[in-house]
């Protein structure tokens, strides 16, 4: 129960036979010329037990996957703090020291003004009461909807300045990613204090373990207001069309308000994703996508939001 109510830290243990856990930390420079994400995590199978860091350059679309001995993975049971190799990641920032033949990164980024996802004992995270369902293949959480980044990184001889930039943090853990899903994320809108994330997936659960049910979760932050939506609450998907062309639309409603989102991706790169704990799946992700979000409020007022750069990842077809 303690880990369910506090999903930010490491949820597993290194004795599990089949397990993965990964944190996703996205950084965008103030002028949006630099977009960089780090994914530190662990992958545990009977044949291969390691920790890793994945790196995504949103502008070029290049990606890297660096494996480290499992003994270099360190964590704090009470707060989000993990290390892989000699790099560390936390809610306060990250210190990067990657020295590979084709990728060399050093430097420290600091985080401030953390806008953490709101939690209660009955609503411990973005999954709502689904958090209490046992034996789910994959679980998801949002740590920071938005925060300010400062600092500089040296990458392959180039200096990237993230001073007054923006950041976002989320995570996944379990043993499998869904067989088909879409993931959309952006916290770089024209409007301040605005952030959006949505995931739709075929989820094997209970009597529907074979084919799976169409589940979804996400949030929209506008100023101090956070709209949370998911299979577990009053929001429903009215349409979800993603034919596999790198763009698509989704429409949600709670019967009073409506959210329409259109996303178009570019400069995607190849990432590794878990299957039975092993990082053996291949997925394509863009963190340089463009989003248009339209909110129709119950009084008929319309709010239009334009965001870039955003994240988009798709596996399978939705129509």
Order of alpha helices (4+ residues) and beta strands (2+ residues): alpha-beta-beta-beta-beta-beta-beta-beta-beta-beta-beta-beta-beta-beta-beta-beta-beta-beta-beta-beta-beta-beta-beta
